[in-house]
Amino acid sequence: MRSTVVGSFPVEESSPSNFKDKLLNSFGAYDPFKEAIKASVISQLDAGVDIISDGQVRGDMVSIFTKYIPGMRIEDGNTVIVSKIVNPIQEISVNDLLYAKKVMKDYYNGSIPEGKGIKGIITGPNTIVHSSRIQYFYKNREDAIIDLAHSLKYEVNAIVRRVKPAYIQIDEPFLSTGMVDMKTAREAIDIIHDGLKVPLAMHVCGILSDTFKDISKFNVDILDFEFAGNNVNLGVLEKNASLLEGKKLGFGCVDSSVNEVDDIADIENLVCKAIEIVGKDNLLLDPDCGLRRAPKDVAFKKLQLMNQIKDKYS
């Protein structure tokens, strides 16, 4: 049994404090998020997380990708689809992941231990398109989703090639809403999974009572759901665990919707039930969702308690 995070972590933008950074800032080259990435990585590692993220520090889960994808633009903070969606104009998250991996290597004195690693996280094409307004070109969302899947595949391939992550995670919260055409959604994920040389995970938050059976059919290696913040999904899992055969389960056991430290007994109770249902070898423990909204000390304590339970039952 290992642990991971869904992705985001509290962000503290830094200001230039020394001559070099002030000089870089004067040329528009200072990066106010670099220290936030480092702090996020170290916090995750100090808490005992096995598969970390880069903290997703640069913005919301949609615009962080769409501002680099031709055919999409940001208007008043929202994404608008204005023409055919094509490949990104640059690698989007690769440099942040490379820096996060360097911080991780330094933390472990130059060699990342077996069982530890970093993952690349991509907001899924279904969620991005359903979060966007179509202004021109596309007559339906389904065509936009497929084109965006091909575009995001470019970024996924770059992450795999340059970062060598433990796995790739696709965030698709919209799949639990009932608003998404599941046939198109599966085709989009198949495009991303095609030829992938590392495992593919898909994170879907929300209540799964109406969508679990459909989601379980997706061509992914890991399915990641929330269980701490709602009282429905555990029952859904108990009734349908056989549908996950051949897949690992990302098990949200820390409530990311509450900015308070979870009761360790509640975490342990959930994890014990998950072990009974799917077995500890099939589990990845993580929070229900990202922790960006939590105070930094609360986010750290949540991860620390989760990992105490992981260590107890591993």
C-alpha positions in Angstrom: 0.0 0.0 0.0 1.4 3.4 -1.0 0.2 7.0 -0.7 -0.2 9.9 -3.1 -2.0 13.2 -3.4 -4.7 14.2 -5.8 -2.6 17.2 -6.8 -2.9 20.8 -5.6 -1.3 22.2 -2.4 -1.6 25.6 -0.6 0.3 28.2 -2.6 2.4 31.0 -1.3 3.8 33.2 -4.1 7.3 34.6 -3.3 8.7 38.0 -4.0 12.2 38.7 -5.2 14.4 39.2 -2.1 18.0 39.1 -3.4 19.9 41.0 -6.1 19.7 38.1 -8.6 15.9 37.7 -8.2 15.3 41.4 -8.4 17.3 41.6 -11.6 15.3 38.7 -13.1 12.1 40.5 -12.0 13.1 43.7 -13.7 13.3 41.7 -17.0 10.1 39.8 -16.3 12.0 36.6 -15.8 11.4 36.0 -12.1 9.2 33.0 -11.2 7.1 33.7 -8.1 5.9 30.1 -8.0 9.2 28.3 -8.0 9.6 28.4 -4.2 5.9 27.3 -3.9 6.8 24.2 -5.9 9.8 23.5 -3.6 7.8 24.0 -0.4 4.9 21.8 -1.7 7.3 19.0 -2.6 9.1 19.1 0.8 5.9 19.2 2.7 4.6 16.2 0.9 7.8 14.3 1.5 8.0 15.3 5.1 4.5 14.0 5.6 5.5 10.6 4.1 3.8 10.8 0.7 5.2 8.2 -1.7 4.0 9.5 -5.1 4.0 13.3 -5.0 2.8 16.1 -7.3 4.4 19.4 -8.2 1.7 21.1 -6.1 -0.2 22.5 -9.2 0.6 25.9 -8.0 0.1 28.0 -11.1 -3.7 28.3 -11.3 -7.0 26.6 -11.6 -7.2 23.2 -13.2 -8.7 24.4 -16.5 -6.9 27.6 -17.4 -3.5 26.2 -16.4 -3.8 24.1 -19.6 -6.2 26.0 -21.9 -4.1 29.2 -22.0 -1.5 27.3 -23.9 -3.8 25.4 -26.3 -4.7 27.1 -29.7 -8.4 27.2 -30.3 -9.1 28.2 -26.7 -8.7 31.5 -24.9 -9.3 32.9 -21.5 -12.0 35.6 -21.2 -12.7 37.1 -17.7 -11.2 34.0 -16.1 -13.3 31.6 -18.2 -12.2 29.4 -21.1 -13.9 30.0 -24.5 -13.5 27.7 -27.5 -13.0 29.9 -30.5 -11.5 27.7 -33.2 -10.3 24.2 -33.9 -8.3 22.8 -31.0 -4.8 21.8 -31.9 -1.5 20.9 -30.1 -0.3 23.1 -27.3 2.1 25.9 -28.2 4.6 24.6 -25.6 5.1 22.0 -23.0 2.8 23.1 -20.2 3.8 21.3 -16.9 7.1 19.6 -17.8 9.4 22.3 -16.3 7.6 22.4 -13.0 7.7 18.6 -12.8 11.4 18.5 -13.6 12.1 21.0 -10.9 9.9 19.1 -8.4 11.7 15.9 -9.3 15.1 17.7 -8.7 13.9 18.9 -5.3 12.8 15.3 -4.5 16.2 13.9 -5.6 18.0 16.5 -3.4 15.7 15.5 -0.5 16.8 11.9 -0.8 20.5 12.9 -1.3 20.5 12.3 -5.1 18.7 9.0 -5.5 14.9 8.6 -5.3 14.1 5.4 -3.3 12.2 2.5 -4.9 8.5 2.9 -4.4 8.7 6.7 -4.4 8.2 9.0 -7.4 6.3 11.9 -9.0 3.3 11.8 -11.2 2.1 14.0 -14.0 -1.4 15.4 -13.7 -3.6 16.5 -16.6 -7.1 17.9 -16.4 -9.1 15.7 -18.6 -10.6 16.7 -22.0 -14.2 16.0 -20.8 -13.9 18.2 -17.8 -12.1 21.0 -19.7 -14.7 21.2 -22.5 -17.7 20.9 -20.2 -16.1 23.8 -18.1 -15.7 25.9 -21.3 -18.0 27.9 -23.5 -18.1 27.0 -27.2 -18.2 30.2 -29.2 -17.1 29.2 -32.7 -16.2 26.2 -34.9 -17.6 23.2 -32.9 -21.3 22.3 -33.2 -21.2 19.9 -30.3 -19.0 19.2 -27.3 -18.1 15.7 -28.3 -16.0 16.8 -31.3 -14.2 19.4 -29.2 -13.5 16.7 -26.5 -11.9 14.4 -29.0 -9.7 17.1 -30.5 -8.7 18.2 -27.0 -7.8 14.6 -26.1 -5.3 14.6 -29.1 -3.9 17.9 -27.9 -3.5 16.8 -24.3 -1.8 13.6 -25.5 1.0 15.8 -26.8 1.6 17.1 -23.2 1.3 13.6 -21.7 3.9 12.2 -24.1 6.2 15.1 -23.2 5.9 14.4 -19.5 6.6 10.7 -20.0 9.5 11.3 -22.2 11.2 14.0 -20.2 10.1 13.5 -16.6 9.7 9.7 -16.4 6.9 9.9 -13.9 5.6 7.0 -11.8 2.3 7.4 -13.7 0.0 9.9 -15.3 -3.2 11.1 -13.6 -6.2 12.4 -15.6 -8.6 14.6 -13.5 -12.2 14.1 -14.7 -14.6 15.3 -12.0 -17.3 15.9 -14.6 -17.7 12.2 -15.1 -19.7 11.9 -11.9 -22.2 14.6 -12.9 -24.3 12.7 -15.5 -23.6 15.5 -18.0 -21.0 13.7 -20.0 -21.5 11.3 -22.9 -19.7 8.2 -21.6 -18.9 6.8 -25.0 -17.1 10.0 -26.1 -15.4 10.2 -22.7 -14.0 6.6 -23.0 -12.8 7.4 -26.5 -11.0 10.5 -25.3 -9.3 8.6 -22.5 -8.4 5.8 -24.9 -6.6 8.4 -27.1 -4.5 9.5 -24.1 -3.8 5.9 -23.0 -2.8 4.7 -26.5 0.9 3.7 -26.5 1.5 5.1 -22.9 4.5 3.5 -21.3 3.5 4.2 -17.7 0.3 3.5 -15.8 -2.7 5.8 -16.3 -4.9 6.9 -13.4 -8.2 8.7 -13.6 -9.5 10.8 -10.7 -13.2 11.3 -10.4 -14.6 13.1 -7.4 -18.3 13.3 -6.5 -21.0 10.8 -5.8 -20.7 7.7 -7.9 -24.0 5.9 -7.4 -25.2 6.5 -11.0 -21.9 6.4 -12.8 -19.6 3.8 -11.1 -20.4 1.0 -13.5 -19.7 3.2 -16.5 -16.5 4.6 -15.0 -15.2 1.2 -14.1 -15.1 0.3 -17.8 -12.6 3.0 -18.7 -9.2 1.8 -20.0 -7.1 3.0 -17.1 -4.9 1.3 -14.6 -5.9 3.2 -11.5 -9.3 4.7 -10.6 -9.3 7.3 -7.9 -12.4 8.3 -5.9 -13.4 10.2 -2.8 -14.7 8.3 0.2 -14.0 10.6 3.3 -16.2 13.5 2.3 -19.4 11.7 1.4 -21.4 8.8 2.9 -22.4 7.2 -0.4 -19.3 6.0 -2.3 -18.1 3.4 0.2 -21.5 1.6 -0.2 -21.2 1.8 -4.0 -17.7 0.3 -3.8 -18.8 -2.5 -1.6 -21.5 -3.5 -4.0 -19.4 -3.1 -7.1 -15.8 -3.9 -6.1 -15.6 -6.8 -8.6 -15.9 -4.3 -11.4 -12.4 -3.0 -10.5 -10.7 -6.3 -11.2 -7.3 -5.6 -12.8 -7.3 -2.0 -11.6 -5.8 -0.4 -8.5 -8.0 2.0 -6.4 -7.0 5.5 -5.4 -8.8 5.7 -2.1 -9.7 9.2 -0.8 -9.5 8.8 3.0 -8.9 12.5 4.0 -11.7 15.0 3.6 -10.4 17.9 1.4 -13.7 19.8 1.7 -13.1 20.7 5.4 -10.2 23.0 6.4 -9.7 21.2 9.6 -7.4 18.2 10.5 -9.3 14.9 10.2 -9.8 12.6 13.1 -7.2 9.9 12.8 -9.7 7.3 13.9 -12.0 8.2 11.0 -9.1 7.8 8.5 -8.2 4.5 10.0 -11.7 3.2 9.9 -12.1 4.1 6.3 -8.7 2.5 5.3 -9.6 -0.7 7.2 -12.8 -1.0 5.3 -11.0 -0.4 2.0 -8.5 -3.1 2.8 -11.4 -5.5 3.5 -13.0 -4.7 0.2 -10.1 -4.6 -2.3 -7.0 -5.7 -0.4 -4.1 -3.4 0.7 -2.0 -4.4 -2.3 -4.6 -2.7 -4.6 -4.8 0.5 -2.6 -3.3 4.0 -3.1 -4.2 6.2 -0.2 -4.8 9.9 -0.9 -7.0 12.9 0.0 -10.5 13.1 -1.6 -9.3 16.0 -3.8 -6.7 18.7 -3.9 -5.8 20.6 -0.8 -5.2 24.1 -2.2 -7.9 25.7 -0.1 -6.6 24.4 3.2 -4.1 26.3 5.4 -0.7 25.0 4.8 -0.3 23.5 8.3 -3.7 21.8 8.0 -2.8 20.4 4.6 0.4 19.0 6.0 -1.2 17.5 9.0 -3.9 15.8 6.9 -1.2 14.1 4.8 0.9 13.2 7.8 -2.0 11.4 9.5 -2.9 9.6 6.3 0.6 8.3 6.1 0.7 7.2 9.7 -2.2 4.9 8.9 -0.5 3.8 5.7 2.6 2.8 7.6 0.6 1.0 10.2 -1.2 -1.2 7.7 1.5 -1.6 5.0 
